[in-house]
Amino acid sequence: MNLPSAHTPLYNHPLPDIEEWLRSKGCQQDSSNLHCWTLRNPHWQAELWLEVDALSVRYLGAAEDGGDILRTFKYSLSRHDLEAAIFSGP
Protein backbone atom coordinates (compact mmCIF):
# COMPACT_ATOMS: atom_id res chain seq x y z
CA MET A 1 0.00 0.00 0.00
CA ASN A 2 1.48 3.32 -1.06
CA LEU A 3 -0.74 5.87 0.71
CA PRO A 4 -0.16 9.61 0.71
CA SER A 5 1.24 11.02 3.94
CA ALA A 6 -0.87 10.34 7.04
CA HIS A 7 -1.12 14.11 7.46
CA THR A 8 -2.65 14.64 3.99
CA PRO A 9 -6.40 15.37 3.95
CA LEU A 10 -8.38 12.27 3.08
CA TYR A 11 -9.89 14.00 0.01
CA ASN A 12 -6.40 13.85 -1.55
CA HIS A 13 -6.34 10.03 -1.30
CA PRO A 14 -7.62 8.06 -4.33
CA LEU A 15 -10.63 5.86 -3.50
CA PRO A 16 -8.72 2.56 -3.95
CA ASP A 17 -6.16 3.80 -1.39
CA ILE A 18 -8.91 4.75 1.08
CA GLU A 19 -10.46 1.30 0.65
CA GLU A 20 -7.09 -0.38 1.21
CA TRP A 21 -6.51 1.78 4.30
CA LEU A 22 -9.88 0.69 5.74
CA ARG A 23 -9.04 -2.96 5.05
CA SER A 24 -5.66 -2.54 6.76
CA LYS A 25 -7.51 -1.22 9.85
CA GLY A 26 -9.66 -4.37 9.97
CA CYS A 27 -12.76 -3.05 8.19
CA GLN A 28 -14.79 -5.34 5.96
CA GLN A 29 -16.50 -3.97 2.84
CA ASP A 30 -20.15 -4.83 2.19
CA SER A 31 -20.20 -6.64 -1.16
CA SER A 32 -23.64 -5.31 -2.13
CA ASN A 33 -23.17 -1.72 -0.85
CA LEU A 34 -19.55 -0.91 -1.63
CA HIS A 35 -19.62 2.40 0.25
CA CYS A 36 -20.53 0.56 3.49
CA TRP A 37 -17.99 -1.05 5.82
CA THR A 38 -18.09 -2.85 9.18
CA LEU A 39 -15.52 -2.99 11.93
CA ARG A 40 -15.53 -5.44 14.81
CA ASN A 41 -13.32 -4.71 17.77
CA PRO A 42 -13.22 -6.88 20.92
CA HIS A 43 -14.91 -4.03 22.84
CA TRP A 44 -17.14 -2.38 20.22
CA GLN A 45 -18.57 -2.64 16.70
CA ALA A 46 -19.07 0.05 14.09
CA GLU A 47 -20.50 0.64 10.66
CA LEU A 48 -18.74 3.11 8.36
CA TRP A 49 -20.07 4.84 5.25
CA LEU A 50 -18.06 6.63 2.60
CA GLU A 51 -20.45 9.52 1.87
CA VAL A 52 -20.07 12.22 -0.79
CA ASP A 53 -18.40 14.74 1.52
CA ALA A 54 -17.72 12.87 4.76
CA LEU A 55 -16.99 9.55 6.44
CA SER A 56 -19.81 8.55 8.80
CA VAL A 57 -19.33 6.11 11.66
CA ARG A 58 -22.06 4.47 13.75
CA TYR A 59 -20.84 2.77 16.92
CA LEU A 60 -23.44 0.08 17.59
CA GLY A 61 -24.92 -0.02 21.09
CA ALA A 62 -22.24 2.33 22.43
CA ALA A 63 -24.44 4.99 24.06
CA GLU A 64 -25.16 4.82 27.78
CA ASP A 65 -28.79 3.93 27.03
CA GLY A 66 -27.68 1.13 24.67
CA GLY A 67 -28.38 3.16 21.56
CA ASP A 68 -25.95 3.89 18.76
CA ILE A 69 -23.51 6.79 18.55
CA LEU A 70 -23.23 8.44 15.12
CA ARG A 71 -20.24 10.58 14.20
CA THR A 72 -19.43 12.27 10.89
CA PHE A 73 -15.94 13.31 9.81
CA LYS A 74 -15.21 15.58 6.85
CA TYR A 75 -12.70 14.36 4.25
CA SER A 76 -10.68 17.51 4.94
CA LEU A 77 -9.33 15.76 8.06
CA SER A 78 -6.07 13.89 7.71
CA ARG A 79 -5.87 10.12 7.79
CA HIS A 80 -3.85 10.49 11.02
CA ASP A 81 -6.66 12.49 12.67
CA LEU A 82 -9.32 10.11 11.37
CA GLU A 83 -7.47 7.08 12.71
CA ALA A 84 -7.24 8.70 16.14
CA ALA A 85 -10.92 9.65 16.10
CA ILE A 86 -12.45 6.51 14.60
CA PHE A 87 -10.35 3.52 15.59
CA SER A 88 -9.94 4.38 19.25
CA GLY A 89 -13.67 3.66 19.66
CA PRO A 90 -16.73 5.54 20.82
C-alpha positions as CSV (number, residue, x, y, z in Angstrom):
1,M,0.0,0.0,0.0
2,N,1.5,3.3,-1.1
3,L,-0.7,5.9,0.7
4,P,-0.2,9.6,0.7
5,S,1.2,11.0,3.9
6,A,-0.9,10.3,7.0
7,H,-1.1,14.1,7.5
8,T,-2.6,14.6,4.0
9,P,-6.4,15.4,3.9
10,L,-8.4,12.3,3.1
11,Y,-9.9,14.0,0.0
12,N,-6.4,13.8,-1.5
13,H,-6.3,10.0,-1.3
14,P,-7.6,8.1,-4.3
15,L,-10.6,5.9,-3.5
16,P,-8.7,2.6,-4.0
17,D,-6.2,3.8,-1.4
18,I,-8.9,4.8,1.1
19,E,-10.5,1.3,0.7
20,E,-7.1,-0.4,1.2
21,W,-6.5,1.8,4.3
22,L,-9.9,0.7,5.7
23,R,-9.0,-3.0,5.1
24,S,-5.7,-2.5,6.8
25,K,-7.5,-1.2,9.8
26,G,-9.7,-4.4,10.0
27,C,-12.8,-3.1,8.2
28,Q,-14.8,-5.3,6.0
29,Q,-16.5,-4.0,2.8
30,D,-20.2,-4.8,2.2
31,S,-20.2,-6.6,-1.2
32,S,-23.6,-5.3,-2.1
33,N,-23.2,-1.7,-0.8
34,L,-19.5,-0.9,-1.6
35,H,-19.6,2.4,0.3
36,C,-20.5,0.6,3.5
37,W,-18.0,-1.1,5.8
38,T,-18.1,-2.8,9.2
39,L,-15.5,-3.0,11.9
40,R,-15.5,-5.4,14.8
41,N,-13.3,-4.7,17.8
42,P,-13.2,-6.9,20.9
43,H,-14.9,-4.0,22.8
44,W,-17.1,-2.4,20.2
45,Q,-18.6,-2.6,16.7
46,A,-19.1,0.0,14.1
47,E,-20.5,0.6,10.7
48,L,-18.7,3.1,8.4
49,W,-20.1,4.8,5.2
50,L,-18.1,6.6,2.6
51,E,-20.4,9.5,1.9
52,V,-20.1,12.2,-0.8
53,D,-18.4,14.7,1.5
54,A,-17.7,12.9,4.8
55,L,-17.0,9.6,6.4
56,S,-19.8,8.6,8.8
57,V,-19.3,6.1,11.7
58,R,-22.1,4.5,13.8
59,Y,-20.8,2.8,16.9
60,L,-23.4,0.1,17.6
61,G,-24.9,0.0,21.1
62,A,-22.2,2.3,22.4
63,A,-24.4,5.0,24.1
64,E,-25.2,4.8,27.8
65,D,-28.8,3.9,27.0
66,G,-27.7,1.1,24.7
67,G,-28.4,3.2,21.6
68,D,-26.0,3.9,18.8
69,I,-23.5,6.8,18.5
70,L,-23.2,8.4,15.1
71,R,-20.2,10.6,14.2
72,T,-19.4,12.3,10.9
73,F,-15.9,13.3,9.8
74,K,-15.2,15.6,6.8
75,Y,-12.7,14.4,4.3
76,S,-10.7,17.5,4.9
77,L,-9.3,15.8,8.1
78,S,-6.1,13.9,7.7
79,R,-5.9,10.1,7.8
80,H,-3.9,10.5,11.0
81,D,-6.7,12.5,12.7
82,L,-9.3,10.1,11.4
83,E,-7.5,7.1,12.7
84,A,-7.2,8.7,16.1
85,A,-10.9,9.7,16.1
86,I,-12.4,6.5,14.6
87,F,-10.4,3.5,15.6
88,S,-9.9,4.4,19.3
89,G,-13.7,3.7,19.7
90,P,-16.7,5.5,20.8
